[in-house]
Amino acid sequence: MIGLRSFVYNICFYLTLVVLMIVGLPSVLMGRHAVFFMGRLWGACSLWLLEHICGLTVEFRGLENIPKGGYIIASKHQSFLETFSLIQHAPDFAYVLKHELMYIPMFGWYLWGAEQIGIDRDRGKSALQVLGERAAAVLRAGRQIFIFPEGTRRPPGAPPQYKYGVAYLYETTGVPCLPVALNTGLYWGRRGFTRRPGVAVIEYLPPIAPGLDRDRFLAKLQETVETACARLNAEAVAQDSSLALRLAPAQT
């Protein structure tokens, strides 16, 4: 039954995406806020379908920890689920993403229209400089920067692999960093099409104030996020013991 519901959901998910991308094309020429509206509409539809087809809901915690103005959102990344869920609570955001995504037909047009930040990670230090310059402009406008500190999706419970990009941003921009923990990968894997029923949690943790050096900040961010993720994973497994099989071996 889970497989059948997942199959139906995936068809509806991508069909909704294609229809909204076609219908919403004029928004690309109307400024980023029009594009954000279409993105949030797609996210809301996807979450509604997920709940009603697969029995999977997303619970947002710690909304009171979200600051005002410009800040960095450093989120754990386990699945595609948080990618469209997180934008529901960011008023004017820019994702740090692979620049290749911005050249995908139609989808990339929306990224350009929303003024997202595409980075060529193969360029090393020069990529960091470009990131810093673009991020500074976004933050000066009172917008938010989304970044996944590990750079890619990681299985729940896997050993962390935090990179210095987020620490570079934190140190050079001098703004708060909002850590985000989650357990979405237990329900929506980074590979495969199965969407398991339950309650996936996305939790906004207390912001890290500016002023730490890179190493201290990165250590604090990793400890804060990983401790909270371990707690959320344990909470989910306590409610459904079968989810333990979806944890990486290090925490099973």
C-alpha positions in Angstrom: 0.0 0.0 0.0 2.9 2.4 0.8 4.3 1.7 -2.6 1.0 2.4 -4.4 0.4 5.6 -2.5 3.9 6.7 -3.2 3.5 6.0 -6.9 0.3 8.0 -7.0 1.8 10.9 -5.1 4.9 11.1 -7.3 2.7 11.4 -10.4 0.6 14.1 -8.8 3.7 15.9 -7.4 5.5 16.2 -10.8 2.3 16.9 -12.7 1.5 19.7 -10.3 5.0 21.0 -10.7 4.8 21.0 -14.5 1.3 22.6 -14.6 2.3 25.4 -12.2 5.5 26.1 -14.0 3.6 26.5 -17.2 0.7 28.5 -15.7 3.1 30.7 -13.7 5.6 31.6 -16.4 4.5 35.3 -16.5 5.6 35.6 -12.9 9.2 35.2 -14.0 8.9 38.7 -15.6 7.1 40.2 -12.6 9.9 40.1 -10.0 11.0 37.7 -7.3 8.0 38.1 -5.1 5.7 36.9 -7.8 8.0 33.9 -8.3 8.0 33.3 -4.5 4.2 33.2 -4.6 4.2 30.4 -7.2 6.9 28.6 -5.3 5.0 28.6 -2.1 1.8 27.6 -3.9 3.7 24.6 -5.3 5.1 23.8 -1.9 1.7 24.1 -0.2 0.0 21.9 -2.9 2.8 19.3 -2.5 2.5 19.2 1.3 -1.3 18.8 1.0 -1.0 16.0 -1.5 1.6 14.3 0.7 -0.7 14.4 3.7 -3.8 13.2 1.9 -2.2 10.6 -0.4 0.7 9.2 1.7 -0.4 10.1 5.2 2.8 12.1 5.8 2.5 15.5 7.4 5.3 18.0 8.2 5.4 19.6 11.6 7.2 22.9 12.0 8.7 23.6 15.4 10.5 26.6 16.8 8.9 29.2 14.6 9.4 31.7 17.5 13.2 31.4 16.9 13.0 32.9 13.4 14.6 36.3 13.5 13.6 39.4 11.4 15.5 40.9 8.5 18.6 39.4 6.9 20.1 36.2 8.3 21.6 32.8 7.3 19.4 29.7 7.4 21.7 26.7 7.9 19.6 23.5 7.5 20.3 19.9 7.6 19.6 18.3 4.2 18.2 14.7 4.0 15.6 14.8 1.2 13.9 17.0 -1.3 11.0 17.4 1.1 12.7 20.2 3.1 13.6 22.0 0.0 10.1 23.1 -0.7 8.9 23.0 2.9 11.4 25.5 4.3 10.3 28.3 1.9 6.9 28.4 3.7 8.5 30.3 6.5 11.1 32.5 4.8 9.6 35.8 3.5 12.3 36.8 1.0 15.0 34.2 0.5 17.8 33.1 -1.7 19.1 29.5 -1.9 22.8 28.8 -2.4 22.7 26.1 -5.1 24.6 24.5 -7.9 24.8 26.9 -10.8 23.9 24.0 -13.2 20.4 24.1 -11.8 19.9 27.6 -13.1 20.3 26.4 -16.7 17.6 23.8 -16.6 14.9 24.8 -19.1 11.9 26.5 -17.5 12.9 25.5 -13.9 16.1 27.6 -14.2 14.1 30.6 -15.4 12.3 30.6 -12.1 15.6 30.5 -10.2 16.8 33.5 -12.1 13.5 35.3 -11.6 13.7 34.6 -7.9 17.3 36.0 -7.7 18.8 32.8 -6.3 22.5 32.3 -5.9 24.1 29.8 -8.3 27.7 28.8 -7.4 30.2 26.8 -9.4 31.7 24.7 -6.6 34.5 23.5 -8.8 36.1 27.0 -8.8 37.3 26.6 -5.1 38.2 29.9 -3.4 36.9 32.0 -6.2 33.5 30.4 -5.7 33.6 31.4 -2.1 34.4 35.0 -3.1 31.5 35.1 -5.5 29.3 33.6 -2.8 30.3 36.2 -0.3 29.6 39.1 -2.7 26.2 37.9 -3.8 25.2 36.9 -0.3 26.2 40.3 1.1 23.9 42.0 -1.4 21.0 39.7 -0.5 21.5 40.3 3.2 21.7 44.1 2.8 18.3 43.9 1.2 17.0 42.3 4.4 16.6 38.9 2.7 17.5 35.4 4.0 20.2 33.1 2.7 19.5 29.3 2.6 22.5 27.1 2.7 22.9 23.4 3.4 26.2 23.2 5.4 27.1 19.7 4.1 26.5 20.7 0.5 24.4 17.7 -0.4 21.7 15.3 1.0 22.9 13.0 3.8 21.1 9.9 5.2 19.6 10.3 8.7 22.2 9.4 11.3 25.1 9.5 8.9 28.4 11.0 10.2 28.3 14.8 9.5 30.4 16.4 6.8 30.0 20.1 7.4 31.9 22.4 4.9 33.5 25.8 5.5 31.1 27.6 3.1 28.6 28.4 5.8 31.4 29.5 8.2 32.8 31.8 5.5 29.3 33.3 5.1 28.8 33.7 8.8 32.2 35.4 9.4 32.2 37.7 6.4 28.6 38.9 6.6 28.2 39.4 10.4 24.6 38.3 10.6 22.9 35.7 12.8 22.7 32.1 11.7 19.4 30.1 12.2 20.2 26.4 12.5 17.5 24.0 11.3 17.3 20.3 12.4 15.0 17.7 10.8 14.2 14.0 10.4 12.6 14.2 6.9 14.9 11.5 5.5 13.2 8.9 7.6 10.1 9.4 5.6 11.3 10.7 2.2 14.6 9.1 1.3 17.2 10.9 -0.7 16.9 8.1 -3.3 13.9 6.0 -4.3 10.3 7.0 -4.5 8.8 5.7 -1.3 7.0 8.2 1.0 6.3 6.7 4.4 3.3 7.8 6.5 4.0 9.7 9.8 5.0 13.1 11.0 8.2 14.5 9.7 9.6 17.3 11.9 11.5 20.5 10.8 12.7 22.4 13.8 14.1 25.9 13.9 16.7 26.2 16.6 17.8 29.3 18.6 19.9 31.6 16.3 23.7 31.7 16.7 24.6 35.4 17.2 27.4 36.9 15.1 30.9 37.3 16.5 32.4 33.8 16.7 35.4 32.8 14.6 35.0 30.3 11.8 36.1 27.2 13.7 34.1 27.9 16.8 31.0 28.8 14.8 31.2 25.6 12.6 31.8 23.4 15.7 28.8 25.0 17.5 26.6 24.8 14.4 27.4 21.1 13.9 26.9 20.2 17.5 23.6 22.1 17.7 22.1 20.7 14.5 23.4 17.1 14.9 22.2 16.9 18.5 18.8 18.1 17.6 18.6 15.7 14.6 19.5 12.7 16.7 16.8 13.7 19.2 14.2 14.0 16.3 15.3 10.7 14.8 15.0 9.0 18.2 11.5 10.5 18.7 10.4 9.2 15.3 11.8 5.7 15.9 10.0 5.6 19.3 6.7 6.1 17.5 7.5 3.7 14.6 10.3 1.2 15.2 10.5 0.3 11.6 12.1 3.7 10.9 15.2 2.5 12.6 16.1 0.6 9.4 16.3 3.9 7.6 19.0 5.2 9.9 22.6 5.1 8.7 24.5 2.2 10.4 26.4 4.5 12.8 23.2 5.2 14.8 21.2 2.0 14.3 
